[in-house]
Every structure is written in C-alpha cells, then in structure tokens.
C-alpha cells in the first residue's frame, strides 16, 4: 500500500520523544569513571568492585536531578488554595498558550544534563535507539548487523526524501537501493577508511538495526563513496543532495528544542557526516547549501554549550551507579567518549569549511574548552568489556584532562595523546585565519608599503603574536608528536608554518587565479616577499612537505588533505624560483639541500623572530650573527644562497619553476580518492602544458 508523504523533508528525529524520561534519579552515588586501579580485580575474577572508579573530568560533585511529581488532585479544575492567584488548569493553559505566542520558548542548554543523560542512555551506543529482543548472536556474520529490515527501512526513508522533493516514489530514474551485500560492505568501508578521519561512532557497540535512518543512510553513502562502483554513484549523489536540506530543516526546526539530548547529539552526528561527505562532491552538490548546513550545525552546537567544558557542567564524572558490571562501564564509557569525539570533530568540520570558503571559522575558537578524547586504542581496539579492562590495567588512561584552546600550555604534555595534538593543530589553524580576518576588518589590507609576509602583519596585534609563538614552539614543547610515525602531525605543522610565512592568496593570484591583469599586479608583491627570510623559511617547509609525502603516502587528511597542502607547497617553491633575483649570500657557501632532514628546535624562530619579538634579548647581535653563520639552516634563512632539490642544483627563473611544479604534480597524481588530479592538472596548466601535450 502506498504511503502518503509529507511535503517537507522528513525529520531525522526518529525516536519517540514521549518515551524520554527527564527523571535522572539520585546522583549522589554516581561518580562517573571513578576507577581506582589498585582495586581493579584480575580479569578472571567474576566479582568487580566499582565503588572506587577514577572520575573523568572536573572534580565537582554530582548534582542530583529529579523530576517533581504533580498531585493530580491539586491540579484539577479547583482553584489553588495557597497561592496569590486562584486559577484553574484550563485557564493556566490558556495563559501559557497566549504567552508562548508572544515570546518563543528558549530551550535550555543540553550541557546542563548532557553527561548524565549520555551515561543513563538505555542503548549500548549513544547514537542508537533502545531495541528489545535483538538476537546479536545470530547476526555476527553480518558484521554491523545490516539485515533486510534495515534495507527496507532505508528504502522507505529514501521514498520519504524523494517525496519531500515532489518526486513520485515510482519515478526512480533507474536508481535503486543497493543490495544488502553492498550496504554491508559500505559500512565496512565507512569504518575502515572514514572512521580514522572522523572517529565518532563506537564501532564495537554499533548496530545498524537500531541506528536511526538518517544516520544509517549517511554512513552507507560514505561507504559507497569508497566502493567506486558506477551503479551506486547515482544513488549516492541523489540522496546526498536530499540529505543536505533535510538535515538543515531539522537543525532549524523548533522540534529540536523539544528533543532529548541523545536525539540532538544524533542529529549533530548525522549532519557532521553529511557535511563532511559533501566536501568530496563539490562539483555535484550546492556548496553554499553545504556551507549553510555546516554553519547552522556549529551554531546549534555552540548554543548548546558543547564547546565550553567547565567544572560546573558535570562533565563525564558520574558513572558508578550506571556501571554495576564491566559491560555497563565499558558501554557507558564508549557513549561518553563518542560525544567527546563528536565535539572535537565539529571543530574539524569548522576548519574544513573555513578553508574551503576562505573565511573565519564559525566557532569562537579562542573561547573553546573541551574534554580531550582518550587514545584510539581504547576506543577502537577494546572490542569487549574484558579487553577494555585489560587495557586499563596495562596503563591506558580512561580519562583525559580538559584543554583550553588559547591556554593549551597549561595542560601537561605528558597527559596529551595523538588526538589532542590533532585538535591543537586544527585550533591553531582556526586561530590564524580568525586573526587574519580580524586584522583585515580593521583595514590592514595589503599595500605596496606593507610587508607581504603574513607573520609580520600578524605581529601588529598582541594576541596574534601569541599564535605565532605557539606554532613555532611546538617542535620543542610537543616534540614527541611531530617525530617518527607521527607524519600527519608534522604535515599539519608544516602547513601552519607555510600559512605564517607565505600569503597563499597572493601566490594564487600571481598564478592567474583572478586573470592576467591581477596576476601582473601581484608580481611586485611576490618579488618583495621572495627577498625576505620569511620566504626562505616558507621554502623550507614546502620542501619538507614534498619530502614527507614522497617517502610515505599519508592516508587522506587528518589535519589537511595531502593533495591540498602539496599544492600550496608547490605554489611557494615555484613562485620563489620564478621571481627571486639572486642567490648570492655575499660569501662562499655550498648549495643548501632543501630535502634534508632539519632539526626545527635549532631553527627556532629564525625567519620570524624580528616580526614576532620571539628572539631572546639575552643574545647580542654579534653572538647571534656568529651562531647563524655557523649553522647552515639558519645561515640560509638569514642570508639566502644557492639551493639544491633532491641533490640537483637549482637555477632561477621560469624553467626551474616549471620543473619543480612538474615534480609536485607527478607526486600529486598518486593520491587517489580525494585525489590530487584536480590540483595536478592546475599545476600542469600553470606550467604551460597539460596531460594531452605531453
């Protein structure tokens, strides 16, 4: 039987709000994640004592919540006897109804009850609905428990989406729901490839059968994007386009204020995935609609207080009552950890769209304070309660400190992990672009009398100067996270340094982005930049990016897409060689190899210090000059000189610039899905030839 459809996009709120109970019970006995390792029993012991769990987060005590009960008799039609007003229930409802039309109800922030609700959520996974009579043992072969009922639900939901666009459910244009096997594989691909980028969903407690339709469809679409199947591409694009307005409608609906916290969080998780997926299909979707969705998502999250973790917010600290056994502890911890990661990933989303749209982030990043996520090993590899407890016994922390983005130095480095470093790097990016836009709004536009080095413009403002110092000191303060296997962190740090030392907008303009006239006008500024120590420092960071990506292929972007940062690096190097006039430092010096390994703790703020005032005042100019000349890296940054690239001495002018750009384009060709082919073609076109002419 056909179903009558609504004329608006179907809501992503799929849970029964009337089933949501606001009674939180007595929290005096709830001390979330209070776990004394000395009291932890051996794994073989069936008796567990959870009375000494280490709390996670602030040290404030739990706040008891309760829902007052109403006496039915006292709220009958009879007037009240003890108040200043005598009014019946019917009259009161009429007053309330009229009043609500005068001033809409402002919803309370979910942070007032967020963490307690997350712990008390009566489903294993925070993003799933409570389900009964599910036989988990019979579905293990399906991995994520995708069954025919899931597929039927998705078919109906897609029909609802089509109906909201005025499309008949029979007019499918040959586009049909993928088979059960393909849907199952799509979720495998989601967790294998996309989850490392946005690690929000707790896979071990994820069950497709109890996952709301919008979230499940979004996850499947992401997985389909990695399958590269022609027959599923049309389905992917069609319903990505449908989900964008549907999600936006949910975020702007008054219904949102009436939802349980878990429903709001599920909506935010769904939108996060949809908005991030849209970044990979900018040619097929409305980019401005996706940006609007991103903006609204971040505003909703901000209004809900998700970016302001404070002592008073009862954050992640009340678990003892809900963790009466190892399984309850593990699942409750997983729900809390998912929300911590959701909040962090919303910051990632802000960075991605700010970069795409060349604008400041939506979040007021300097005021952000968050609970840091725990190690990925605990979230992803601890697939059972037993293995979870084993990880804890072996020393993996199940708690992490809060971090204030602006004052991250106050958080002990020994307590940070890879996730914390990624959050820090992204936050620094948002701080850079916010400072640039703030200075621009004050009239600090580029002119012939001003430096073309961004770091010197940022030094105008004391707060911006602090950002520069924070970035430059990272190799010293967070050395362990920028070395060895931590290539993603190092790549992100080099990218930030390039943004400080090179005006990317200027270089893109000089390469013809805005036409010939604008390109010619910008070359004078590029030439001025090329003579500076900041330009030479940008050259070093750009070369290091090439070297890193040439030696190991970093999977698509944690901080930034490798193809994008490689393109930015190519702009820096090619423009430097194109316009710089000389490489004579005034004394004999061997060619400086750009691809050599560098100790950035020794380099310090060379090339930046005079702009930021970071150079130690205790070092006299004479001693400093002697130290600079004796160190090849610092000597090159200060005085310039001849260079080599991969052992080959480089000359000056267009021939060298084109040759270097081609090397970058060739390396870019190997990046695949979020591929560098677009940037590669752009580089080749800038060199005066295309694939066809080779």
C-alpha positions, 0 to 999 in steps of 0.5 A, a space after each residue: 500500500 502506498 504511503 502518503 508523504 509529507 511535503 517537507 523533508 522528513 525529520 531525522 528525529 526518529 525516536 519517540 520523544 514521549 518515551 524520554 524520561 527527564 527523571 535522572 534519579 539520585 546522583 549522589 552515588 554516581 561518580 562517573 569513571 571513578 576507577 581506582 586501579 589498585 582495586 581493579 580485580 584480575 580479569 578472571 575474577 567474576 566479582 568487580 568492585 566499582 565503588 572506587 572508579 577514577 572520575 573523568 573530568 572536573 572534580 565537582 560533585 554530582 548534582 542530583 536531578 529529579 523530576 517533581 511529581 504533580 498531585 493530580 488532585 491539586 491540579 484539577 479544575 479547583 482553584 489553588 488554595 495557597 497561592 496569590 492567584 486562584 486559577 484553574 488548569 484550563 485557564 493556566 493553559 490558556 495563559 501559557 498558550 497566549 504567552 508562548 505566542 508572544 515570546 518563543 520558548 528558549 530551550 535550555 542548554 543540553 550541557 546542563 544534563 548532557 553527561 548524565 543523560 549520555 551515561 543513563 542512555 538505555 542503548 549500548 551506543 549513544 547514537 542508537 535507539 533502545 531495541 528489545 529482543 535483538 538476537 546479536 548472536 545470530 547476526 555476527 556474520 553480518 558484521 554491523 548487523 545490516 539485515 533486510 529490515 534495515 534495507 527496507 527501512 532505508 528504502 522507505 526513508 529514501 521514498 520519504 526524501 524523494 517525496 519531500 522533493 515532489 518526486 513520485 516514489 515510482 519515478 526512480 530514474 533507474 536508481 535503486 537501493 543497493 543490495 544488502 551485500 553492498 550496504 554491508 560492505 559500505 559500512 565496512 568501508 565507512 569504518 575502515 577508511 572514514 572512521 580514522 578521519 572522523 572517529 565518532 561512532 563506537 564501532 564495537 557497540 554499533 548496530 545498524 538495526 537500531 541506528 536511526 535512518 538518517 544516520 544509517 543512510 549517511 554512513 552507507 553513502 560514505 561507504 559507497 563513496 569508497 566502493 567506486 562502483 558506477 551503479 551506486 554513484 547515482 544513488 549516492 549523489 541523489 540522496 546526498 543532495 536530499 540529505 543536505 536540506 533535510 538535515 538543515 530543516 531539522 537543525 532549524 526546526 523548533 522540534 529540536 528544542 523539544 528533543 532529548 539530548 541523545 536525539 540532538 547529539 544524533 542529529 549533530 552526528 548525522 549532519 557532521 557526516 553529511 557535511 563532511 561527505 559533501 566536501 568530496 562532491 563539490 562539483 555535484 552538490 550546492 556548496 553554499 547549501 553545504 556551507 549553510 548546513 555546516 554553519 547552522 550545525 556549529 551554531 546549534 552546537 555552540 548554543 548548546 554549550 558543547 564547546 565550553 567544558 567547565 567544572 560546573 557542567 558535570 562533565 563525564 564524572 558520574 558513572 558508578 551507579 550506571 556501571 554495576 558490571 564491566 559491560 555497563 562501564 565499558 558501554 557507558 564509557 564508549 557513549 561518553 567518549 563518542 560525544 567527546 569525539 563528536 565535539 572535537 570533530 565539529 571543530 574539524 568540520 569548522 576548519 574544513 569549511 573555513 578553508 574551503 570558503 576562505 573565511 573565519 571559522 564559525 566557532 569562537 575558537 579562542 573561547 573553546 574548552 573541551 574534554 580531550 578524547 582518550 587514545 584510539 586504542 581504547 576506543 577502537 581496539 577494546 572490542 569487549 568489556 574484558 579487553 577494555 579492562 585489560 587495557 586499563 590495567 596495562 596503563 591506558 588512561 580512561 580519562 583525559 584532562 580538559 584543554 583550553 584552546 588559547 591556554 593549551 600550555 597549561 595542560 601537561 604534555 605528558 597527559 596529551 595523546 595523538 588526538 589532542 595534538 590533532 585538535 591543537 593543530 586544527 585550533 591553531 589553524 582556526 586561530 590564524 585565519 580568525 586573526 587574519 580576518 580580524 586584522 583585515 576588518 580593521 583595514 590592514 589590507 595589503 599595500 605596496 608599503 606593507 610587508 607581504 609576509 603574513 607573520 609580520 602583519 600578524 605581529 601588529 596585534 598582541 594576541 596574534 603574536 601569541 599564535 605565532 609563538 605557539 606554532 613555532 614552539 611546538 617542535 620543542 614543547 610537543 616534540 614527541 608528536 611531530 617525530 617518527 610515525 607521527 607524519 600527519 602531525 608534522 604535515 599539519 605543522 608544516 602547513 601552519 608554518 607555510 600559512 605564517 610565512 607565505 600569503 597563499 592568496 597572493 601566490 594564487 593570484 600571481 598564478 592567474 587565479 583572478 586573470 592576467 591583469 591581477 596576476 601582473 599586479 601581484 608580481 611586485 608583491 611576490 618579488 618583495 616577499 621572495 627577498 625576505 627570510 620569511 620566504 626562505 623559511 616558507 621554502 623550507 617547509 614546502 620542501 619538507 612537505 614534498 619530502 614527507 609525502 614522497 617517502 610515505 603516502 599519508 592516508 587522506 587528511 587528518 589535519 589537511 588533505 595531502 593533495 591540498 597542502 602539496 599544492 600550496 607547497 608547490 605554489 611557494 617553491 615555484 613562485 620563489 624560483 620564478 621571481 627571486 633575483 639572486 642567490 648570492 649570500 655575499 660569501 662562499 657557501 655550498 648549495 643548501 639541500 632543501 630535502 634534508 632532514 632539519 632539526 626545527 628546535 635549532 631553527 627556532 624562530 629564525 625567519 620570524 623572530 624580528 616580526 614576532 619579538 620571539 628572539 631572546 634579548 639575552 643574545 647580542 647581535 654579534 653572538 647571534 650573527 656568529 651562531 647563524 653563520 655557523 649553522 647552515 639552516 639558519 645561515 640560509 634563512 638569514 642570508 639566502 644562497 644557492 639551493 639544491 632539490 633532491 641533490 640537483 642544483 637549482 637555477 632561477 627563473 621560469 624553467 626551474 619553476 616549471 620543473 619543480 611544479 612538474 615534480 609536485 604534480 607527478 607526486 600529486 597524481 598518486 593520491 587517489 580518492 580525494 585525489 590530487 588530479 584536480 590540483 595536478 592538472 592546475 599545476 600542469 596548466 600553470 606550467 604551460 602544458 597539460 596531460 594531452 601535450 605531453 
